Amino acid sequence: MIFTDPADSGAKRGKTWPEGGWAHPLSVQRGSIITLGYSGDPLTPGREATKDAERLDPAALALPTIPVHPIGSLHAERILSRMKGRASPADWRGGIDAPYALDDADLRLFLEVRQTRAIRRTANVIMRLRGRTRPEEEVVVGSHHDAWCAGASDPLAGTMCTLEAARIFTDLARQGVRADRTLVFCAWGAEEYGIIGSTEFVERGAADVARRTVAYLNLDMSAMGLKPGAAVSPTLRASMTRAIAAAAGPRGQGSALDAWSQAEGRPSFGDLGGGSDHLPFWCHAGVPSIALSAGGSEGVSYHSNYDTLAWYRAIVGDDYASGVLVSGIAAAILAELANAGRADVSAVALVEDAARQAREVAALAAQRGIDSTPIAALAVRLGQLMEHAHAADRMAAAEPSRITPILRELRAVWIHDPGLEARPWFRNLYAATDRFSGYGTSGWPLLREAVEDAVAGNQQSEARLMAAIARYSRVVEDLDAVLQRASAPTAPAPAQSR
């Protein structure tokens, strides 16, 4: 039995619906139970789930076998209050007045779960606005169109922004103004059932998607308040900064950059994890991605029957100011990335962030009593690349058409075709989903997970760790080679005979 605790999103946070926006005690959060190491159609891992695709036998998959049912906190309280076994640790307890017992040998719960397992058809809805000068290069933006219930927040608070961005650029095209690159607007199917629509789009040909796609922008459940933020792949962070400086702020006041949270004088961006349609683009194909949103509303109706227009208008706002804010930022991002006259890759941001990831994994190793010296050496080596990274960015700013294609090779060095151990679908060595939650981020996952699983004196785990360190060492050297090529001055033209 799974429930959302009132300390997290219910009465302990504030007034519950309909007096306030927090989860009603009868609010049931639907969701998917993840047991597989990949997203998309469970029966067609790594290939597109067409009507006639070869499918795996469901009986051969590690699909859930334990009955699972979500309930509201009211019913959870009735169960927990009757449990008289061992009390849980204090930090495990939430907002229900009960000891949160770990067990009770005498208590019996009778549960009937009825589920139908079947193959069903879903669809992606895709519109392409052909680019003027670089139509073969694409900037993709999307949100899913399916919902557990009414879906006013999830996904429609993002879908409406995708549609508004499409309207803006279509109106401009009618006036004869087109972006250099092709813009692709997508409404993905069956995201809630395992990020299926976008995954199948990518799995149709991951190499081709990686080749033609400059970036992917995700707008799932994005307009939920007036505090903008984003998780952004490192190479896109300079472009993202320019875009939010050009976009209007909340209710048209100032710029979006003014409202953005700052760290060390720069806009703060999060690390991309899982949980939505950027996952196959970033973690499988290696396409730099952005998950944009604006939050701050006092309440939550996530995945429940309360996620209605009435809830959205009362809690987020019936003036749709959040939607205007996010749509404006999204349009600015698309305009920035679809402009072939601007470099869309920041080598400096990538090297800076990669060094941070190396330091974090080294600290994790030290915390676990593992020799962190070779991992810390990776961070030092990355620091030595900064001179070339700065030079490459300067060259890209001056000659974007010549340097940007070289800098895009920076993302290819992270793609590891065998994938992660036990999760081969995850091919990007820079980031994967957290293997336990499915939502969080595992930065430098091949190495991080080897550190997490390392056992002192165990030859197998130590060999796995050393292999992971060696792999990232090769990545760093490949980065250096790309940066040196990108930062090299243009060779002088041969002298003309007279």
C-alpha positions as CSV (number, residue, x, y, z in Angstrom):
1,M,0.0,0.0,0.0
2,I,1.4,3.4,-1.0
3,F,0.2,6.7,0.3
4,T,1.3,10.4,0.2
5,D,2.1,11.5,3.7
6,P,0.3,14.6,5.0
7,A,3.6,15.9,6.2
8,D,4.9,16.0,2.6
9,S,1.9,17.4,0.8
10,G,-1.2,17.4,3.0
11,A,-2.6,19.0,6.1
12,K,0.8,19.5,7.8
13,R,1.8,21.8,4.9
14,G,-1.4,24.0,5.0
15,K,-5.1,24.0,4.3
16,T,-6.3,21.1,2.1
17,W,-8.6,21.3,-0.9
18,P,-11.1,22.8,-1.2
19,E,-10.2,25.3,1.6
20,G,-6.6,25.4,0.3
21,G,-4.4,23.7,-2.3
22,W,-2.8,20.9,-0.4
23,A,-3.8,17.2,-0.8
24,H,-7.1,16.2,0.6
25,P,-7.0,13.2,2.9
26,L,-8.8,11.2,0.2
27,S,-6.4,12.2,-2.5
28,V,-4.9,9.2,-4.2
29,Q,-1.7,9.6,-6.2
30,R,-1.6,7.3,-9.1
31,G,1.8,6.3,-10.6
32,S,3.9,3.6,-12.2
33,I,6.0,1.0,-10.4
34,I,9.4,0.8,-12.1
35,T,11.1,-2.6,-12.1
36,L,12.9,-2.5,-15.5
37,G,16.1,-0.8,-16.4
38,Y,14.8,1.1,-19.3
39,S,11.9,3.3,-20.3
40,G,9.4,2.9,-23.2
41,D,7.3,-0.1,-24.2
42,P,8.5,-2.9,-21.9
43,L,8.2,-5.4,-24.7
44,T,10.4,-3.6,-27.2
45,P,13.5,-2.3,-25.4
46,G,15.9,-0.4,-27.7
47,R,13.6,-0.6,-30.8
48,E,10.4,1.3,-31.9
49,A,7.1,-0.3,-30.8
50,T,5.4,-0.4,-34.1
51,K,2.3,-2.4,-34.7
52,D,4.3,-5.3,-36.2
53,A,7.4,-5.0,-34.0
54,E,8.9,-8.2,-32.5
55,R,7.9,-8.2,-28.9
56,L,9.3,-9.9,-25.8
57,D,7.2,-12.4,-23.9
58,P,5.7,-10.5,-20.8
59,A,6.3,-13.6,-18.7
60,A,10.0,-13.3,-19.3
61,L,10.2,-9.7,-17.9
62,A,10.7,-8.5,-14.4
63,L,7.4,-6.8,-14.3
64,P,5.8,-6.2,-10.9
65,T,4.5,-9.3,-9.2
66,I,3.6,-8.0,-5.8
67,P,0.1,-6.4,-5.7
68,V,0.3,-2.6,-5.4
69,H,-2.4,-0.1,-4.6
70,P,-2.2,3.6,-3.8
71,I,-4.5,5.0,-1.1
72,G,-5.2,8.4,0.5
73,S,-3.7,9.5,3.8
74,L,-7.0,9.0,5.6
75,H,-7.1,5.3,4.9
76,A,-3.3,5.1,5.6
77,E,-4.0,6.6,9.0
78,R,-6.7,3.9,9.7
79,I,-4.2,1.2,8.9
80,L,-1.2,2.7,10.8
81,S,-3.2,3.5,13.9
82,R,-4.0,-0.2,14.2
83,M,-0.4,-1.4,13.9
84,K,1.1,-2.3,17.3
85,G,4.5,-3.8,16.3
86,R,8.0,-2.3,16.4
87,A,8.0,1.4,16.2
88,S,9.9,2.9,13.2
89,P,12.9,5.3,13.7
90,A,11.7,8.9,14.5
91,D,12.9,10.3,11.1
92,W,10.7,7.7,9.3
93,R,7.5,9.2,10.8
94,G,5.4,11.7,9.0
95,G,2.2,13.7,9.7
96,I,-0.1,10.9,10.9
97,D,-0.7,10.6,14.6
98,A,0.6,7.0,14.8
99,P,3.9,5.3,15.7
100,Y,4.4,4.2,12.1
101,A,5.0,0.7,13.3
102,L,7.2,-1.5,11.0
103,D,5.1,-4.6,11.4
104,D,2.2,-6.2,13.3
105,A,1.9,-10.0,13.2
106,D,-1.7,-9.9,14.3
107,L,-3.0,-7.3,11.8
108,R,-4.6,-8.5,8.6
109,L,-5.4,-6.3,5.6
110,F,-7.7,-7.7,2.9
111,L,-7.0,-6.2,-0.5
112,E,-8.5,-6.9,-3.8
113,V,-6.6,-5.6,-6.8
114,R,-8.0,-6.0,-10.3
115,Q,-5.7,-5.2,-13.2
116,T,-5.9,-5.9,-16.9
117,R,-2.7,-6.4,-18.8
118,A,-3.0,-5.7,-22.5
119,I,-1.3,-4.1,-25.5
120,R,-3.0,-0.8,-26.4
121,R,-2.3,1.8,-29.1
122,T,-1.2,5.3,-28.3
123,A,0.1,8.1,-30.5
124,N,2.5,11.0,-30.6
125,V,1.3,14.2,-32.2
126,I,4.1,16.0,-34.0
127,M,4.4,19.2,-36.0
128,R,7.5,20.4,-37.9
129,L,8.2,24.0,-38.8
130,R,10.9,23.7,-41.5
131,G,14.0,25.8,-40.9
132,R,15.1,28.5,-43.3
133,T,18.8,27.8,-43.7
134,R,19.5,24.7,-41.7
135,P,16.4,22.5,-42.1
136,E,18.3,19.3,-41.4
137,E,19.1,20.5,-37.9
138,E,16.2,20.3,-35.4
139,V,15.3,21.8,-32.0
140,V,12.6,19.7,-30.4
141,V,10.1,20.8,-27.7
142,G,7.4,18.6,-26.1
143,S,5.1,17.7,-23.4
144,H,3.0,14.5,-23.0
145,H,-0.7,14.6,-23.6
146,D,-1.9,11.7,-21.5
147,A,-2.9,12.1,-17.8
148,W,-3.9,9.9,-14.9
149,C,-7.0,11.9,-14.3
150,A,-8.2,15.2,-15.6
151,G,-4.6,16.4,-15.8
152,A,-5.0,20.2,-15.5
153,S,-1.6,20.4,-13.9
154,D,0.1,17.3,-15.2
155,P,0.6,17.5,-18.1
156,L,-1.7,20.2,-19.4
157,A,0.1,23.1,-17.6
158,G,3.0,22.2,-19.9
159,T,1.1,21.1,-23.0
160,M,-0.6,24.5,-23.2
161,C,2.9,26.1,-23.2
162,T,4.0,23.8,-26.0
163,L,1.0,24.8,-28.0
164,E,1.5,28.5,-27.3
165,A,5.1,28.3,-28.5
166,A,4.0,26.5,-31.6
167,R,1.4,29.3,-32.2
168,I,4.1,32.0,-31.8
169,F,6.5,30.5,-34.3
170,T,3.7,29.6,-36.8
171,D,2.4,33.1,-36.8
172,L,5.9,34.4,-37.4
173,A,6.3,31.9,-40.3
174,R,3.1,33.2,-41.8
175,Q,4.7,36.6,-41.8
176,G,7.7,35.3,-43.6
177,V,9.9,35.0,-40.5
178,R,11.4,31.6,-39.9
179,A,14.1,30.3,-37.7
180,D,17.3,28.9,-39.2
181,R,16.7,25.4,-37.8
182,T,13.6,23.2,-38.0
183,L,11.4,23.5,-34.9
184,V,9.6,20.3,-33.9
185,F,6.6,20.5,-31.6
186,C,5.5,17.3,-29.9
187,A,2.7,16.0,-27.7
188,W,3.9,12.6,-26.5
189,G,1.6,9.6,-25.8
190,A,1.6,7.3,-22.8
191,E,4.2,9.1,-20.7
192,E,2.5,8.1,-17.4
193,Y,2.8,4.5,-18.3
194,G,6.6,4.5,-18.6
195,I,7.7,7.5,-20.8
196,I,6.6,5.5,-23.8
197,G,5.8,7.9,-26.6
198,S,9.0,9.9,-26.5
199,T,11.1,6.8,-26.0
200,E,9.7,5.1,-29.1
201,F,10.3,8.3,-31.1
202,V,14.0,8.2,-30.1
203,E,14.3,4.4,-30.4
204,R,13.2,4.7,-34.1
205,G,16.8,5.7,-34.6
206,A,18.8,7.0,-31.7
207,A,21.9,7.7,-33.8
208,D,19.8,9.7,-36.3
209,V,18.1,11.6,-33.5
210,A,21.4,12.4,-31.9
211,R,22.8,13.6,-35.3
212,R,20.0,15.9,-36.3
213,T,18.8,17.2,-32.9
214,V,20.5,20.2,-31.5
215,A,18.6,20.2,-28.2
216,Y,15.4,19.0,-26.6
217,L,13.1,21.2,-24.4
218,N,10.6,19.5,-22.1
219,L,7.5,21.3,-20.7
220,D,5.8,18.7,-18.6
221,M,3.6,20.2,-15.9
222,S,5.7,23.4,-16.3
223,A,3.4,26.3,-15.5
224,M,2.7,25.9,-11.7
225,G,3.7,29.3,-10.3
226,L,5.8,32.3,-10.9
227,K,9.2,31.1,-9.7
228,P,11.0,29.9,-12.9
229,G,13.8,27.3,-12.9
230,A,15.2,24.5,-15.0
231,A,17.4,21.4,-15.1
232,V,19.8,21.9,-18.0
233,S,22.5,19.8,-19.7
234,P,25.8,21.6,-19.2
235,T,26.6,22.4,-22.8
236,L,23.3,24.4,-23.1
237,R,23.7,26.5,-20.0
238,A,25.2,29.5,-21.7
239,S,22.4,29.5,-24.3
240,M,19.9,29.1,-21.5
241,T,21.3,32.1,-19.7
242,R,21.0,34.3,-22.8
243,A,17.4,33.1,-23.4
244,I,16.1,33.9,-19.9
245,A,17.8,37.3,-20.0
246,A,15.8,38.0,-23.2
247,A,12.5,36.6,-21.9
248,A,10.0,38.7,-19.8
249,G,9.7,38.0,-16.1
250,P,6.6,37.2,-14.1
251,R,3.6,39.4,-15.2
252,G,5.9,41.2,-17.6
253,Q,8.1,42.7,-14.9
254,G,11.8,42.7,-15.7
255,S,13.4,39.7,-17.3
256,A,13.1,36.0,-16.4
257,L,16.7,36.2,-15.3
258,D,15.8,38.7,-12.6
259,A,13.3,36.2,-11.1
260,W,15.7,33.2,-11.5
261,S,17.5,31.8,-8.4
262,Q,21.2,32.7,-8.4
263,A,24.4,31.0,-7.2
264,E,27.8,32.8,-7.3
265,G,26.3,35.6,-9.5
266,R,25.0,33.2,-12.1
267,P,21.6,31.6,-12.7
268,S,21.3,28.3,-10.9
269,F,20.4,25.2,-13.0
270,G,19.7,21.7,-11.8
271,D,20.9,18.4,-13.0
272,L,18.6,16.4,-15.4
273,G,17.3,13.2,-13.9
274,G,14.4,11.1,-14.9
275,G,10.6,11.2,-14.6
276,S,9.6,12.8,-17.9
277,D,10.1,12.9,-21.7
278,H,13.7,14.3,-21.7
279,L,14.9,11.0,-20.4
280,P,15.3,9.1,-23.8
281,F,16.8,12.2,-25.5
282,W,19.4,12.8,-22.8
283,C,20.1,9.5,-21.2
284,H,19.8,7.2,-24.2
285,A,20.7,9.3,-27.3
286,G,22.8,11.9,-25.5
287,V,20.9,14.9,-26.9
288,P,21.4,18.0,-24.6
289,S,18.1,18.8,-22.9
290,I,16.3,21.3,-20.8
291,A,13.4,20.6,-18.3
292,L,11.8,24.0,-17.8
293,S,9.2,24.9,-15.2
294,A,7.9,27.6,-12.9
295,G,6.6,26.7,-9.4
296,G,5.7,28.2,-6.1
297,S,2.0,27.6,-5.8
298,E,0.8,26.6,-2.4
299,G,-0.5,23.1,-2.9
300,V,-0.4,19.9,-4.9
301,S,-2.9,17.8,-6.7
302,Y,-0.4,15.5,-8.3
303,H,-1.8,12.5,-10.2
304,S,-5.0,12.6,-8.3
305,N,-8.7,13.2,-9.1
306,Y,-8.3,16.7,-7.7
307,D,-6.1,17.8,-10.6
308,T,-8.8,19.7,-12.3
309,L,-9.3,23.2,-13.8
310,A,-11.1,24.2,-10.6
311,W,-8.0,23.4,-8.5
312,Y,-5.6,24.9,-11.0
313,R,-7.5,28.2,-11.4
314,A,-7.9,28.6,-7.6
315,I,-4.4,27.7,-6.6
316,V,-2.1,28.5,-9.5
317,G,-4.2,31.3,-10.8
318,D,-7.1,32.0,-13.2
319,D,-5.1,34.7,-14.9
320,Y,-2.7,32.0,-16.3
321,A,0.3,34.3,-15.5
322,S,2.4,31.2,-15.0
323,G,1.5,29.9,-18.5
324,V,2.4,33.3,-20.0
325,L,5.7,33.3,-18.1
326,V,6.7,29.8,-19.2
327,S,5.6,30.2,-22.7
328,G,7.6,33.3,-23.1
329,I,10.8,31.7,-21.7
330,A,10.2,28.6,-23.9
331,A,9.9,30.8,-27.0
332,A,13.1,32.6,-26.1
333,I,14.9,29.3,-25.6
334,L,13.7,28.1,-29.0
335,A,14.6,31.3,-30.7
336,E,18.1,31.1,-29.2
337,L,18.7,27.5,-30.1
338,A,17.2,27.7,-33.6
339,N,19.5,30.6,-34.5
340,A,22.4,29.2,-36.5
341,G,24.4,32.4,-35.9
342,R,24.9,31.6,-32.2
343,A,27.0,28.8,-30.8
344,D,24.7,26.4,-29.0
345,V,27.5,24.6,-27.1
346,S,29.4,25.9,-24.1
347,A,32.7,24.0,-23.6
348,V,33.5,25.9,-20.5
349,A,30.2,25.0,-18.8
350,L,30.7,21.3,-19.7
351,V,34.2,21.2,-18.3
352,E,33.3,23.1,-15.2
353,D,30.4,20.8,-14.5
354,A,32.3,17.6,-15.3
355,A,35.0,18.6,-12.8
356,R,32.2,19.1,-10.2
357,Q,30.8,15.6,-10.9
358,A,34.3,14.1,-10.5
359,R,34.8,15.9,-7.2
360,E,31.4,14.7,-5.9
361,V,32.2,11.1,-6.9
362,A,35.6,11.3,-5.3
363,A,34.0,12.6,-2.1
364,L,31.6,9.7,-2.1
365,A,34.5,7.3,-2.5
366,A,36.3,8.8,0.4
367,Q,33.2,8.7,2.5
368,R,32.9,5.0,1.8
369,G,36.5,4.3,2.7
370,I,37.6,3.8,-0.9
371,D,40.8,5.2,-2.4
372,S,39.6,8.4,-4.1
373,T,42.9,9.5,-5.5
374,P,42.4,8.3,-9.1
375,I,38.9,9.9,-9.2
376,A,40.2,13.2,-7.7
377,A,42.9,13.1,-10.4
378,L,40.1,13.2,-13.0
379,A,38.9,16.5,-11.6
380,V,42.4,17.9,-11.7
381,R,42.9,16.7,-15.3
382,L,39.6,18.4,-16.2
383,G,40.8,21.6,-14.7
384,Q,43.7,21.5,-17.0
385,L,41.3,21.6,-20.0
386,M,39.8,24.9,-19.0
387,E,42.3,27.0,-21.1
388,H,41.3,25.1,-24.2
389,A,37.6,25.3,-23.3
390,H,37.7,29.0,-23.0
391,A,39.6,29.3,-26.3
392,A,37.0,27.0,-27.9
393,D,34.1,29.1,-26.7
394,R,35.8,32.3,-27.9
395,M,36.3,30.7,-31.4
396,A,32.7,29.5,-31.4
397,A,31.4,33.0,-30.6
398,A,33.4,34.4,-33.5
399,E,32.9,31.6,-36.0
400,P,29.9,29.6,-34.9
401,S,29.3,27.8,-38.3
402,R,32.9,26.4,-38.2
403,I,33.4,25.6,-34.5
404,T,29.9,24.6,-33.3
405,P,29.9,21.3,-35.3
406,I,33.2,20.4,-33.7
407,L,32.0,21.3,-30.2
408,R,28.9,19.1,-30.7
409,E,31.3,16.1,-30.7
410,L,31.7,16.8,-27.0
411,R,28.5,15.0,-26.4
412,A,29.4,12.0,-28.4
413,V,32.4,11.2,-26.2
414,W,30.0,10.4,-23.4
415,I,28.0,7.8,-25.3
416,H,28.9,4.3,-24.2
417,D,27.2,1.8,-26.5
418,P,27.3,-1.1,-24.0
419,G,25.5,1.1,-21.5
420,L,25.5,0.9,-17.8
421,E,26.0,-2.4,-16.1
422,A,22.6,-4.0,-15.5
423,R,21.0,-1.0,-17.3
424,P,22.4,-1.1,-20.9
425,W,19.6,1.1,-22.2
426,F,21.3,4.1,-20.4
427,R,24.1,4.9,-22.7
428,N,25.1,8.4,-21.6
429,L,28.0,8.3,-19.2
430,Y,27.3,11.8,-18.0
431,A,23.9,11.2,-16.5
432,A,21.3,8.6,-15.8
433,T,18.3,8.3,-13.6
434,D,18.8,7.4,-10.0
435,R,18.5,3.6,-10.1
436,F,16.4,3.5,-6.9
437,S,13.9,6.3,-7.4
438,G,13.6,6.8,-11.1
439,Y,13.3,10.5,-10.7
440,G,16.6,11.7,-9.3
441,T,19.9,12.1,-11.1
442,S,22.9,9.8,-11.1
443,G,25.8,11.9,-12.3
444,W,28.7,10.0,-13.9
445,P,26.6,6.9,-13.3
446,L,29.0,4.2,-14.5
447,L,31.6,5.4,-12.0
448,R,29.2,6.6,-9.3
449,E,27.4,3.2,-9.2
450,A,30.7,1.3,-9.1
451,V,31.7,3.4,-6.1
452,E,28.3,2.8,-4.4
453,D,28.7,-1.0,-4.9
454,A,32.4,-1.3,-4.1
455,V,33.3,-3.7,-1.3
456,A,36.8,-3.5,0.1
457,G,38.7,-6.7,-0.6
458,N,36.2,-7.9,-3.2
459,Q,38.1,-8.5,-6.4
460,Q,35.1,-8.3,-8.7
461,S,33.9,-5.0,-7.3
462,E,37.4,-3.5,-7.3
463,A,37.9,-4.6,-10.9
464,R,34.6,-3.0,-11.9
465,L,35.6,0.3,-10.2
466,M,39.0,0.4,-11.9
467,A,37.4,-0.3,-15.3
468,A,35.0,2.6,-14.7
469,I,37.8,4.9,-13.7
470,A,39.7,3.9,-16.9
471,R,36.6,4.6,-19.0
472,Y,36.2,8.1,-17.7
473,S,39.9,8.7,-18.1
474,R,39.4,8.0,-21.8
475,V,36.4,10.3,-21.9
476,V,38.5,13.1,-20.5
477,E,41.3,12.6,-23.0
478,D,38.7,12.5,-25.8
479,L,37.3,15.8,-24.5
480,D,40.8,17.3,-24.6
481,A,41.2,16.2,-28.3
482,V,37.9,17.8,-29.3
483,L,38.7,21.0,-27.5
484,Q,42.1,21.3,-29.0
485,R,40.6,21.0,-32.5
486,A,37.9,23.5,-31.7
487,S,40.3,26.0,-30.2
488,A,42.9,25.8,-33.0
489,P,43.1,29.0,-35.1
490,T,41.9,28.7,-38.7
491,A,44.8,27.6,-40.9
492,P,45.9,30.4,-43.3
493,A,44.7,30.2,-46.8
494,P,47.4,29.1,-49.3
495,A,49.1,31.9,-51.2
496,Q,47.7,32.6,-54.6
497,S,50.1,32.4,-57.5
498,R,50.5,35.6,-59.5
